[in-house]
């Protein structure tokens, strides 16, 4: 069984994750994780925090001489900003009043207080403070922060290293930011990836990138924030991952669960997604064909590569909608948690738009979910054993 935990606060000393269940013999080095962590820090509309953090991963266990051991893998990512936050986020009790502890912030703000009592609409601030009986919202927001996703990207990068040995490749693109959107997607996935890499907002359509950037600029000028829509594509997934026999083994359910766990994601679609509610069945379902070379295949992929909770061998296509970030430089009305008086919501350093970064997180989640389902079907204690199990299954499919 593949499982992991993450730990750490946004402005604490570090983020840490422990991953268990990957087989022995997978080549792995910190550089394999760094690529995706660097991509997560990028994207037009990101705030000042990403200029501070380097997100250099340290592998502390589970790897020896460049190969996984089959034992738990520990990865740690230091928070460089911790140097300025040591008093605010001190482990031991403070000897002074927390109200007197402040730090210098970025160009948009002057000071940040240790204690936070003005919850932000749209964030976990208020429900978290009420649930955990906290008068200081910082005890909630530091962990509820999307900073935690850096650890998940590291886990996803390990899963990506595993999946590539079986020809499975995961990529993503930003289809919408605010009102700027595209439906002009390249059919060639190589071109798709090249366009995304060349775009400041990770858009696969070069013509739409400037309008997305203009949307972000407009939101920034108004002290506002923007969300958007992301597509994740998985190529090379074999037939039969997941299962129809129990609700929690369905691949689409597991992918949706993982994607919905990403902060600010409010909707997930597979294939045609919400459009299936508008069409007749004849326009939704993909006719099945067969020939000696291809075997079973489809000429359309409205199902998004999943039928009956199982992968069907076609491209897996997922879309997810991300809401705007709830920290606004023109803050919304709120109520002070302690005094109950009307206030403006708390403001700390934040992004205007983090949709391109969320796309990298979504890739990581899909990598992890697919690796989990793959190991359930073709499990083994070493990469060689998993490869043998997978090859035997491929041989069986060719006989069908």
C-alpha positions as CSV (number, residue, x, y, z in Angstrom):
1,X,0.0,0.0,0.0
2,X,1.3,3.4,-0.9
3,X,0.7,6.1,1.7
4,X,2.3,9.3,2.9
5,X,2.0,12.0,5.5
6,X,3.1,15.7,5.4
7,X,4.0,17.9,8.3
8,X,5.0,21.5,8.8
9,X,3.6,25.0,8.9
10,X,3.8,27.7,6.2
11,X,6.4,29.8,8.2
12,X,7.8,27.0,10.3
13,X,11.3,25.6,10.0
14,X,10.5,23.1,7.3
15,X,8.0,20.9,5.5
16,X,8.5,17.2,5.9
17,X,6.9,14.2,4.3
18,X,7.3,10.4,4.8
19,X,6.3,8.1,1.9
20,X,5.9,4.4,2.3
21,X,5.2,1.7,-0.2
22,X,7.4,2.4,-3.2
23,X,9.4,-0.7,-4.3
24,X,13.1,-1.0,-4.1
25,X,15.3,-0.3,-7.1
26,X,13.8,3.0,-8.4
27,X,16.5,5.4,-9.4
28,X,16.0,8.5,-7.3
29,X,17.9,11.7,-6.4
30,X,17.0,15.1,-5.1
31,X,17.3,16.6,-8.6
32,X,14.3,14.4,-9.7
33,X,12.2,16.2,-7.1
34,X,13.6,19.7,-7.8
35,X,12.2,20.0,-11.3
36,X,8.6,19.9,-10.2
37,X,9.3,21.9,-7.0
38,X,10.8,24.7,-9.2
39,X,7.8,24.6,-11.6
40,X,5.5,25.0,-8.6
41,X,7.2,28.2,-7.6
42,X,6.7,29.8,-11.0
43,X,3.8,31.3,-12.9
44,X,2.7,34.8,-13.6
45,X,0.8,36.3,-10.6
46,X,2.8,34.7,-7.9
47,X,3.7,36.8,-4.8
48,X,6.9,37.7,-3.0
49,X,7.2,34.4,-1.0
50,X,8.3,32.5,-4.1
51,X,11.3,34.9,-4.5
52,X,12.5,33.9,-1.1
53,X,12.0,30.1,-1.1
54,X,14.3,27.8,-3.0
55,X,12.4,24.6,-2.2
56,X,15.5,22.5,-2.3
57,X,14.5,18.9,-1.3
58,X,16.6,16.8,1.1
59,X,16.2,13.1,0.9
60,X,16.8,11.9,4.5
61,X,15.9,8.2,4.3
62,X,14.8,5.3,2.1
63,X,17.4,5.9,-0.7
64,X,21.0,4.6,-0.9
65,X,23.5,5.2,-3.6
66,X,20.8,6.6,-5.9
67,X,18.2,3.9,-5.5
68,X,15.1,3.4,-3.3
69,X,15.4,0.7,-0.7
70,X,11.8,-0.2,-0.3
71,X,11.8,1.4,3.2
72,X,10.0,4.7,4.0
73,X,11.4,7.7,2.2
74,X,11.7,11.0,4.1
75,X,11.9,14.3,2.3
76,X,12.4,17.6,3.9
77,X,12.1,21.1,2.4
78,X,13.5,24.0,4.4
79,X,11.6,27.2,4.7
80,X,14.0,30.1,4.1
81,X,11.5,32.6,5.4
82,X,11.7,30.9,8.8
83,X,14.6,33.2,9.7
84,X,12.2,36.2,9.9
85,X,9.4,34.2,11.5
86,X,11.2,32.5,14.4
87,X,9.6,34.6,17.1
88,X,6.1,34.5,15.5
89,X,6.3,30.7,15.0
90,X,8.4,29.9,18.1
91,X,7.9,26.4,19.5
92,X,8.5,27.5,23.2
93,X,6.3,30.0,25.0
94,X,7.0,33.6,24.3
95,X,8.4,35.8,27.1
96,X,6.6,38.9,25.7
97,X,3.0,39.6,24.7
98,X,2.3,38.0,21.3
99,X,0.7,41.3,20.2
100,X,4.1,42.9,20.4
101,X,5.7,40.4,18.0
102,X,5.7,41.6,14.4
103,X,7.9,41.1,11.3
104,X,8.6,43.3,8.3
105,X,6.6,42.2,5.3
106,X,6.7,42.8,1.5
107,X,6.2,45.9,-0.5
108,X,2.4,45.9,-0.1
109,X,2.4,45.6,3.7
110,X,4.4,47.1,6.6
111,X,4.0,44.7,9.5
112,X,2.6,41.3,10.2
113,X,1.4,40.5,13.8
114,X,1.9,37.2,15.5
115,X,-1.7,36.9,16.5
116,X,-4.5,37.0,13.9
117,X,-8.1,37.5,14.9
118,X,-9.8,38.7,11.7
119,X,-10.8,35.7,9.6
120,X,-10.7,35.8,5.8
121,X,-13.9,34.9,3.9
122,X,-13.2,31.8,1.8
123,X,-10.4,30.5,3.9
124,X,-10.3,27.9,6.7
125,X,-9.7,30.6,9.3
126,X,-13.0,30.8,11.0
127,X,-14.2,27.2,10.8
128,X,-10.8,26.0,11.9
129,X,-10.6,28.4,14.8
130,X,-14.1,27.3,16.0
131,X,-13.4,23.6,15.5
132,X,-10.1,23.7,17.3
133,X,-11.1,26.2,20.0
134,X,-8.4,28.8,19.0
135,X,-8.4,32.5,19.7
136,X,-5.4,33.0,17.4
137,X,-6.2,32.2,13.8
138,X,-2.5,31.8,13.0
139,X,-2.7,28.4,14.7
140,X,-5.0,27.4,11.8
141,X,-3.8,29.3,8.8
142,X,-0.2,28.2,9.0
143,X,-1.2,24.6,8.3
144,X,-4.2,25.4,6.1
145,X,-1.8,27.4,3.8
146,X,-1.2,26.0,0.3
147,X,2.5,26.0,1.3
148,X,1.9,22.4,2.3
149,X,1.5,21.4,-1.3
150,X,5.3,21.7,-1.8
151,X,5.6,18.5,0.2
152,X,2.9,16.8,-1.9
153,X,4.7,17.9,-5.1
154,X,7.8,16.2,-3.8
155,X,5.8,13.0,-3.2
156,X,4.3,13.3,-6.7
157,X,7.7,13.6,-8.2
158,X,8.8,10.3,-6.7
159,X,5.6,8.7,-8.1
160,X,6.4,10.3,-11.5
161,X,9.9,8.6,-11.4
162,X,8.2,5.3,-10.9
163,X,5.5,5.7,-13.5
164,X,7.9,6.6,-16.3
165,X,9.4,3.1,-16.3
166,X,6.0,1.9,-17.6
167,X,5.6,4.6,-20.2
168,X,3.1,6.7,-18.2
169,X,3.4,10.4,-18.5
170,X,1.4,13.2,-16.8
171,X,1.2,16.8,-18.0
172,X,-1.1,19.8,-17.3
173,X,-2.2,23.0,-18.9
174,X,-4.1,26.1,-17.7
175,X,-7.3,26.5,-19.8
176,X,-8.8,29.5,-18.0
177,X,-7.8,32.4,-15.8
178,X,-10.7,34.6,-14.9
179,X,-12.6,35.4,-18.1
180,X,-9.6,34.6,-20.3
181,X,-10.0,31.0,-21.7
182,X,-9.0,28.7,-24.5
183,X,-10.4,25.6,-26.2
184,X,-7.7,25.5,-28.9
185,X,-5.7,22.6,-27.6
186,X,-2.9,21.0,-29.7
187,X,-3.7,17.4,-30.6
188,X,0.0,16.5,-30.4
189,X,1.0,16.2,-26.7
190,X,4.6,17.1,-27.5
191,X,3.4,20.4,-28.8
192,X,1.1,20.7,-25.9
193,X,4.0,20.4,-23.4
194,X,6.2,22.8,-25.4
195,X,3.5,25.5,-25.4
196,X,2.9,25.1,-21.6
197,X,6.6,25.3,-20.9
198,X,6.9,28.5,-23.0
199,X,3.9,30.2,-21.4
200,X,4.2,32.4,-18.3
201,X,0.8,31.1,-17.2
202,X,1.2,27.4,-18.4
203,X,-1.4,27.8,-21.2
204,X,-1.2,25.2,-24.1
205,X,-2.6,27.9,-26.5
206,X,0.0,30.6,-27.1
207,X,-2.6,33.0,-28.4
208,X,-4.4,33.0,-25.1
209,X,-1.4,33.7,-22.8
210,X,-1.4,37.5,-23.3
211,X,-5.1,37.8,-22.4
212,X,-4.5,35.7,-19.2
213,X,-1.7,37.9,-18.2
214,X,-3.8,41.0,-18.8
215,X,-6.5,39.5,-16.5
216,X,-4.0,39.0,-13.7
217,X,-2.6,42.5,-14.1
218,X,-6.1,43.9,-13.8
219,X,-6.9,41.9,-10.7
220,X,-3.6,43.0,-9.1
221,X,-4.3,46.7,-9.8
222,X,-7.7,46.3,-8.0
223,X,-6.2,44.4,-5.0
224,X,-8.1,41.3,-6.0
225,X,-7.3,37.7,-6.9
226,X,-8.2,35.2,-9.7
227,X,-8.9,31.6,-10.1
228,X,-9.1,29.4,-13.2
229,X,-9.5,26.0,-14.8
230,X,-6.7,23.4,-15.2
231,X,-6.5,20.3,-17.3
232,X,-4.4,17.3,-16.4
233,X,-3.6,14.6,-19.0
234,X,-2.2,11.1,-18.3
235,X,-0.8,9.3,-21.3
236,X,0.1,5.6,-21.4
237,X,-2.1,4.4,-18.6
238,X,-2.9,0.7,-19.1
239,X,-6.4,-0.8,-19.2
240,X,-7.6,-1.9,-15.8
241,X,-6.4,0.4,-13.1
242,X,-9.0,0.8,-10.4
243,X,-12.1,-1.4,-10.1
244,X,-15.9,-1.5,-10.4
245,X,-16.4,-3.8,-7.4
246,X,-16.2,-1.2,-4.5
247,X,-16.8,2.5,-4.3
248,X,-13.4,3.3,-2.9
249,X,-11.5,1.4,-5.5
250,X,-13.0,3.3,-8.5
251,X,-10.2,5.2,-10.2
252,X,-12.2,8.2,-11.1
253,X,-13.4,8.5,-7.4
254,X,-9.8,8.3,-6.2
255,X,-8.5,10.8,-8.7
256,X,-11.3,13.2,-7.8
257,X,-10.7,12.8,-4.1
258,X,-7.0,13.7,-4.5
259,X,-7.7,16.7,-6.7
260,X,-10.4,18.0,-4.4
261,X,-7.9,17.9,-1.6
262,X,-5.8,20.7,-3.2
263,X,-6.5,24.0,-1.5
264,X,-9.0,26.2,-3.5
265,X,-10.1,23.4,-5.9
266,X,-13.9,23.5,-6.0
267,X,-14.9,21.2,-8.9
268,X,-13.4,18.3,-10.8
269,X,-14.5,16.9,-14.2
270,X,-13.5,13.8,-16.1
271,X,-13.7,13.7,-19.9
272,X,-16.6,15.9,-20.9
273,X,-17.3,16.7,-17.3
274,X,-20.4,18.8,-16.6
275,X,-21.2,18.8,-20.3
276,X,-22.5,15.2,-20.1
277,X,-25.6,16.6,-18.4
278,X,-26.5,18.6,-21.6
279,X,-26.2,15.9,-24.2
280,X,-27.9,12.7,-25.4
281,X,-26.2,9.4,-24.7
282,X,-25.3,8.9,-28.4
283,X,-23.2,12.1,-28.2
284,X,-21.5,11.1,-24.9
285,X,-20.5,7.5,-25.1
286,X,-17.5,6.4,-27.2
287,X,-18.1,3.7,-29.8
288,X,-15.7,0.7,-29.5
289,X,-13.7,-0.8,-32.4
290,X,-11.2,-3.5,-32.9
291,X,-8.4,-4.5,-35.3
292,X,-5.5,-6.8,-35.1
293,X,-2.8,-4.1,-34.5
294,X,-4.6,-1.8,-32.1
295,X,-6.8,-4.3,-30.4
296,X,-9.8,-2.6,-28.8
297,X,-9.9,1.1,-29.3
298,X,-12.1,4.2,-29.6
299,X,-12.0,7.1,-32.0
300,X,-13.4,9.5,-29.4
301,X,-12.6,10.0,-25.7
302,X,-15.6,11.7,-24.2
303,X,-15.2,9.4,-21.1
304,X,-11.8,10.8,-20.4
305,X,-10.1,7.4,-20.3
306,X,-12.2,6.0,-17.4
307,X,-15.3,3.8,-17.7
308,X,-16.9,1.9,-14.8
309,X,-14.3,3.2,-12.4
310,X,-11.5,1.6,-14.4
311,X,-8.9,3.0,-16.9
312,X,-9.8,2.0,-20.5
313,X,-6.5,2.5,-22.2
314,X,-7.3,6.0,-23.6
315,X,-5.9,9.3,-22.5
316,X,-7.1,10.2,-19.0
317,X,-8.3,13.8,-19.2
318,X,-9.2,15.6,-16.0
319,X,-10.3,19.2,-15.4
320,X,-10.4,21.1,-12.1
321,X,-11.7,24.5,-11.2
322,X,-9.7,26.6,-8.7
323,X,-11.4,29.5,-6.9
324,X,-9.6,32.8,-6.4
325,X,-7.2,33.0,-3.4
326,X,-9.0,34.4,-0.4
327,X,-6.3,36.8,0.7
328,X,-7.2,40.1,-0.9
329,X,-5.1,43.3,-0.7
330,X,-8.5,45.1,-0.8
331,X,-9.9,42.9,2.0
332,X,-13.5,41.9,2.4
333,X,-15.7,42.6,5.5
334,X,-15.4,40.2,8.4
335,X,-15.9,40.1,12.2
336,X,-13.2,40.0,14.8
337,X,-13.0,36.5,16.3
338,X,-12.5,37.9,19.9
339,X,-14.4,41.3,20.0
340,X,-17.1,40.3,17.5
341,X,-16.7,43.8,16.0
342,X,-16.9,44.4,12.2
343,X,-13.4,44.6,10.7
344,X,-11.6,44.1,7.4
345,X,-10.2,40.6,6.9
346,X,-6.5,40.0,7.7
347,X,-4.0,40.6,4.9
348,X,-0.7,38.8,4.6
349,X,1.7,38.4,1.7
350,X,-0.1,36.4,-1.0
351,X,-0.4,35.6,-4.7
352,X,-2.8,37.4,-7.1
353,X,-3.1,34.1,-9.1
354,X,-1.7,30.7,-8.3
355,X,-3.4,28.7,-11.0
356,X,-0.2,27.7,-12.9
357,X,1.3,26.6,-9.6
358,X,-1.8,24.6,-8.8
359,X,-1.5,22.8,-12.1
360,X,1.8,21.4,-10.9
361,X,0.2,20.3,-7.7
362,X,-2.6,18.6,-9.6
363,X,0.0,16.7,-11.7
364,X,1.6,15.5,-8.4
365,X,-1.8,14.3,-7.1
366,X,-2.5,12.4,-10.3
367,X,0.9,10.9,-10.3
368,X,0.4,9.7,-6.8
369,X,-3.1,8.3,-7.4
370,X,-2.0,6.5,-10.5
371,X,1.1,5.0,-8.9
372,X,-1.1,3.8,-6.0
373,X,-3.5,2.1,-8.3
374,X,-0.7,0.7,-10.5
375,X,1.0,-0.8,-7.5
376,X,-2.2,-2.4,-6.3
377,X,-2.5,-4.2,-9.6
378,X,1.1,-5.0,-10.4
379,X,2.6,-4.9,-6.9
380,X,6.0,-6.2,-5.9
381,X,8.8,-5.4,-3.5
382,X,11.2,-4.4,-6.2
383,X,11.0,-2.5,-9.5
384,X,12.1,-5.6,-11.3
385,X,9.3,-7.7,-9.8
386,X,6.7,-5.0,-10.7
387,X,8.0,-4.8,-14.3
388,X,7.7,-8.6,-14.6
389,X,4.1,-8.5,-13.3
390,X,3.2,-5.7,-15.7
391,X,4.7,-7.5,-18.7
392,X,2.8,-10.6,-17.9
393,X,-0.4,-8.6,-17.9
394,X,0.4,-7.0,-21.2
395,X,1.1,-10.4,-22.7
396,X,-2.4,-11.6,-21.5
397,X,-4.0,-8.5,-23.0
398,X,-2.4,-9.2,-26.4
399,X,-4.1,-12.7,-26.4
400,X,-7.6,-11.1,-26.1
